[in-house]
Amino acid sequence: MTVEVALARVECFDALAATWRQLEAEAADPAFFQTWTWVGCLAGERYPDPVLLRAEERGRLVGLALFNRRHGQLCLTESGDTALDAPFIEHNAPLLARDAGPQVLGALLQAAWRHPGIRRLRLGGVPPEVLRAAGGTVLRLQERLAPVVRLDAVRAAGRGYLGGLSANTRYQLRRSARRYAEQGGVALRRAATEAEALEWLDALIELHGQSWRRRGKPGAFGNPFMRRFHRALVARALARGEVDLFRLDAAGEAAGYLYNFRLRGRIYAYQSGFADSGADPHAKPGLTCHHLAVEQALAAGDREYDFLAGADRYKLSFANATVPLLWAEMVPAWSGAGLVARLMGAIRRQGAA
């Protein structure tokens, strides 16, 4: 079946929202980062020069990809500007209909090369199949693993979540639980209203910042746009049941916060902030918070708890699988830069052999 791809500048994000939501409802298993909740949040600021690729088969919409054009490159669902891309995207990909074949993904991405003046594609936080489908030659590439808890595998094992963890992780979690019990107990609560969610988000940002400033770094929310984006995102996502703002209460006080996204049984652990300065070394607010959140996801029948990119030790200790995500800059295969990149790659491979 022939795939027809049209490329045009986006003139109205409100009109695009309706089209995107329609295809989103028909998609098989989209990631939260492919939904209009994320893609459309502050879209007028995030995409100063937006370009939409629209794929159709026999007149039916089967794929959408939103790019921003910047300095001769097209950036998939990003701006190409460091400040505007501070809200870090992962599991990034064009949005496809449930029955769209692999040819649709390739047709969408390869059509981007035909846009006048485009010399590079920037694909951030994409699964490997997106990179393979894009054509062109990789100029720069970074791979990061996203540790994941496959909750159905935990249920199938029949040992409970703790039973599948290492002895050391079980020991730390149980010791932390005992210490909190001695102090009056611990509970994980979900924000029930927008006002409460925004209040907890602000508290999370403050704790997150304190932790990073002690290490001489600004942390994820050091960028003012990052704060504005996530306050807007929480308001959008909460109304659709796509965000969890959790507060860990211990001894009557907030020991930490989690900021998670959720969509169709998949949980994404996006950010956190914990009161860990001068805390009891045996009380582990971060480990305890994630443990309780995973147990809630199990009880709710969710499919997956995704810690997102970064193979941190605590993430790996919780996970039972990992997923590769790629950040790539690509050039046309037969461009000068493409030929040089392929030649250098061949030299490296020969040297390794």
Secondary structure, 3 states (H helix, E strand, C coil): CCCEEEEEECCCHHHHHHHHHHHHHHCCCCCHHHCHHHHCCCHHHHCCCEEEEEEEECCEEEEEEEEEEECCEEEECCCCCCCCCCCCCCCCCCEECCCCCHHHHHHHHHHHHHCCCCCEEEEEEECHHHHHHCCCEEEEEEEEEEEEEEHHHHHHHCCHHHHCCCHHHHHHHHHHHHHHHHCCCEEEEECCCHHHHHHHHHHHHHHHHHHHHCCCCCCCCCCHHHHHHHHHHHHHHHHCCCEEEEEEEECCEEEEEEEEEEECCEEEEEEEEECCCCCCCCCCHHHHHHHHHHHHHHHHCCCEEECCCCCCHHHHHHCCEEEEEEEEEEECCCCHHHHHHHHHHHHHHHHHC
